[in-house]
Amino acid sequence: MKLSIGTLTAVAAVSLAFLAAPALADQVAYHADLTAAQETPPADSAGTGSLDATYDTSTKMLSWTVTYSGLTGDVTAAHFHGPAAMGAKAPPVVPIEAPFTSPIKGSATLTDAQASDLQAGMWYFNLHTAKYPDGEIRGQVVAGGAGTSSMASSMEPMASSSATSSAMDMSSSSSAAM
């Protein structure tokens, strides 16, 4: 059987396309705004921070970067806690290893139960100091990028655009009827 140059070129191109295809794992972004007001009970601190994390659903690897400023002293401990809704307390589920200087970067492989709680929004991140041994700043970990403070707020633009689309559809049909 003879193959033409064109056929060989096509087979080679298709083969290379499959080899260059990216892995199909989902990368899910998470974020938390860390404030003293979210502590239970709230702390009297001007400290603030943020957590940006990525969860790979294929490898179950959670990777994070935490930045903070304005705390009353050095960070003595840092943890992911859960499962807990906003305002509730829970034990640490992923301890963070020192050094705790900002930015704190790290990663951990999650269990199925931990991944489920994370994906359900039932984790928070907490930074502890000597003045606030139970936590100085804390933030609920939610799906979404930086600036995502709650799932409800991320849904508002969709609801508004749906309402605007419906209003435009109605005005188009009413002007067409005139």
BELPE-V975813 format. One record per backbone hydrogen bond with DSSP energy under -0.5 kcal/mol. CO is the residue of the C=O (numbers start at 1). NH is the residue of the N-H. Records with the same first field share a line. If there is no record, write none. Layout:
BEGIN
CO->NH, NH
END
This chain:
BEGIN
4->8
5->9
6->10
7->11
8->12
9->13
10->14
11->15
12->16
13->17
14->18
15->19
16->20
17->21
18->21
26->28, 57
27->29
28->55
29->144
30->53
31->142
32->34, 51
33->35
34->49
35->38, 138
36->39, 43
39->41
43->45
47->36
48->69
49->34
50->67
51->32
52->65
53->30
54->56, 63
55->28, 57
56->60, 61
60->62, 110
61->56, 63
62->108
63->54
64->106
65->52
66->103, 104
67->50
69->48
74->130
77->128
78->96
79->126
80->93, 94
81->124
85->88
91->82
94->80
103->105
104->66
106->64
108->62, 110
111->115
112->116
113->117
114->118
115->119
116->120
117->122
118->121
122->83, 84
123->141
124->81
125->139
126->79
127->136, 137
128->76, 77
130->133
132->129, 135
137->127
138->35
139->125
140->142
141->123
142->31
145->148
147->149
150->154
151->155
152->155, 156
153->157
155->159
156->160
157->161
158->162
159->163
160->164
161->165
162->166
163->167
164->168
165->169
166->170
167->171
168->172
169->173
170->174
171->175
172->176
173->177
174->178
END
